[in-house]
Amino acid sequence: MRFRAVFFDAGETLVHPEPSFHDLFRRVLNQAGHDRTRAAVAEASAKVFESFRQAAEDGSLWTTSPELSRSFWMSVYGPMLSELSLPSSDGLADVLYTAFTDRTNYSLFDDVVPALDQLAATGVELGLISNFEAWLEELLVDLEMIDRLPVRAISGIEGVQKPGLELFVVALERAGVEPEEAAYVGDNPYFDVDPPAQLGMFPVLIDRLGRHESFDGTRITSMSQLVEVLA
C-alpha cells in the first residue's frame, strides 16, 4: 500500500438513506397520500445537487448547526415539492426532514465493510471527512463503524465544510500524515476530488450510479475496486 491513511466521505459513499434517497422521499410522499413515481422524484432531486453547489459557491454553512441544517433542507425540499406539484406549506417538508434525520432510515452500502476490512489488513489508518450534521457520530455507532474509522472530521462538529480545505487539514493532522501520504474517497467531484487534490492528497471518485463516466481521474464503481487502485 502506497498510502499511510485513507479517508472517506460519508453520505452516498459509505452510508445512504434506506433503500435510497429517491425511495425514502417517495415513501414519505406515499404515506402522506401523494403518489409520485420514482422517476418523477429522481428528476425533482436535481434541485438537491444544485442547492449543494450553490450553497458552497455562496460560502454558506448548512451542516454546522441543527438550525442551519433545518433551514437548508427546508430550502431544498420546497423546490422539490413544487417540481412534484405538491405544496410545501402543509407540513410535508417537515415530515421529510424528520425522515431524513432519523438514523434508523440509514444503512451501509454492501461493499463498505469488506473494503474496510481489506484496507485495515494492510495497516493503513482509516478515517472520515464529511459534510454531515453532528449526529453522524451516533449513526456510526449504530452501524458499528465508529471504531473502524478512528480519525474523523465532521463538519457539524468542526464548524467548517468542504469544499474548503480546513476539514481535510484537521483530519490529516489528527492522523499525523502528510497530504501526499493520504487518499480520499468520495462521490462528488466538486467536494471530494478538487479540494483534496489541491492539498496533494490522492482523490478517488466512487461512482456507483454511473453519473460521471467522463470523469478524467481515478474512478471506481464499487468499493471492491479500492484496494487495487490504491496498491
N, C-alpha and C positions, 0 to 999 in steps of 0.2 A: 504494500500500500504506500503510495507516494505522498499521502497527507497524514498529518497528525490529528486532525479534527474534521468532522463532517457535521454540518449544521443543516437543519430542516425548517422550512416554513410549516405552519400547522394546517390552516383551512385549505381544503382541496388538495393538500399534499400528503398529510398524514391522516387527517380526520375529515369527515364530511357529514352533512345532515343525512339522516337515515329516512328513506333509501337514497335520496338525492335532494339537492336544493329545490329543483323543479317539482319533485313528487311530494315533498313535505309542504311546499307552498300550495300545491293543488289540493292536498288533503285538507288543509285548513279551510280553503275555499269551499270544498265539498261539504265539510261539516257545518259550515255556515249557510248551506243551501245554495251555493253558487257553483254550478257545474261548468268547468272550463277544461278544455283539452290540454294535454301535456305540451303539445306543440305551441299552443297559444301562450302558455305560461313561459315556455322557453323563449319565445320571441319577445315577450314583455321583459324578461330578465336581462336583456341587453342594457336596460336602464341601470342595473346594478353595476356593471363593469364601467359604464360611462361615469357613474357617480363616484366610484373609487378614484378614477383617473382625475376627474375634475377637482375632487377634494384635495388630492395630492398636489396638483398644479397650483391650487389656491393656497397651499400651505396649511390646510385645515387639519385639525386633530379630530379623530372620530372614535378612537378606542381608548383614550387615556382617562376617561371617567364614565361612570354609568350615565350621567346626564348627557354628555356629548354623544355617546353611543346611541342612546334612545333617539335623540334629535336627528342624528344622521340617518338611522334606519327608517324613521318616520318619513324623512325626505326621499327615501328610496322606494318604500312601499307605496306611497301616494301615487307617484307617476306609474308604477307597475299596475296598480289597481285601475287607474284611469285608462291605461292601454287595454285592459281587460273589460272596459265598460262597467266598472264597479265603483261604488262610492268609497271615499277614503275617510269620510266624516262620521261613519256609523259605528266606529269601534273596531272595524275589521283590521285596520293596520295595527292596533294594539294587540289583537289576538295573534297576528303574525309575529310581532315582536316577542310575545311570550313564548310562542312555539320555538322560535329560533334562538332563544336564550335558555331553553330547557335542556339541560345536559343529557337527559335521557333520550333526546332526539338525535344524538350524535354517535357515530361509530368510526372505527379504524377501517381504512382500506385493507383488503385481504392480503395485499402484498407487503404491508408495512413490517409486521413482526418478523417474518423470515429475513427480510433485507437487513433489519437492525441486528438480528442475531448474526448474520454473516459479517457485517461490519464490526460488531463487537468482538468477534473471534479474531479479527486482525489486530486488535489492540488500539484502535483509534478512539479518540474522545468523541462522544456523541452529544449533540446539543440542539437547541431550538431557538430560532429567531423569528418572531411572529408579530404581525399586526393583529392583535386579538385583545379582547377585554380580559381583565384580571381573572375572571372565572375560568380561563383556560387552565390554570393550575389545578383547580378542582376537577375539571374534566380529565386531565392527565392522570389524576389519582383514580378516578372512576374507571378509566381504560387501562389501568395498571401500566402506565407509561412513564410515570414520574421518575422512577429510578433508572429507566433506560436512557433518559435524556437529562443527565445531571447538570448540564450547563444550559441555562435558559435566559433569554432576554425577550420579554413580552411587553409590548407597547403599553398595555393597560397598567402595567406595574412600573415601567421605567419612565413613562411620560414622554417618550419620543417614538416616532414612527418611520417605517420605510415609506418612500424611497430615500429618506435621509440616511446618512451613513452612521449616525450615532448608535443605533441599535446593534449594528454589526460590530462596531468597535467595542461596545460593552461586552458582547459575547466572546470576542477574541481575547480581550483582557482577562475575562474570567477563566477561559480555558488555558491561558498562558501560551498562546501560539501567535505566530506572525500571520498576516493575511495570506501570504503565498503557501503557508502550510495547511490551509483550510479550504474545504469545498463547501458549497452551499446548494441546497436542492429546494426548488420552489416551482410553482405552477404559473407564475405571471412574469413575463419578460420585463415589464416596467418596474415591478417591485423586487423581483427575485433574481434578475440577471444583471441588469445595468449597474445597480448600486454595489453589489459585492465585487463585480469586475473592476469598478473604479478603484476599489481598495487593493486589488491584487489577488482576491480570492478566486477560486475556480468555480464558476457557476454551472449548474446543471438544471435544465428545464425539464420538468416532468409534465408530459402532455398526454394524459390518459385518453382524452376525447378527440385528439387529432385536430385541435384548434390552431396549431402553429406549425403546420407541416413544412412551411417555407423558412422556418427559423434557421438562421445561419450561426449555429453554435452547437454545443453538446446538448442533445435532446434525447430523452428516453420516454417510452410509453408505459413502462412498468418499473416498479422498484426492483424487480428481479434482475434488471439490467445494470443496476447501480454499481455493484462491486466491480464488474468488468470494466466500466468506463473510468473508474477511479484507480484501478490497479496500475 
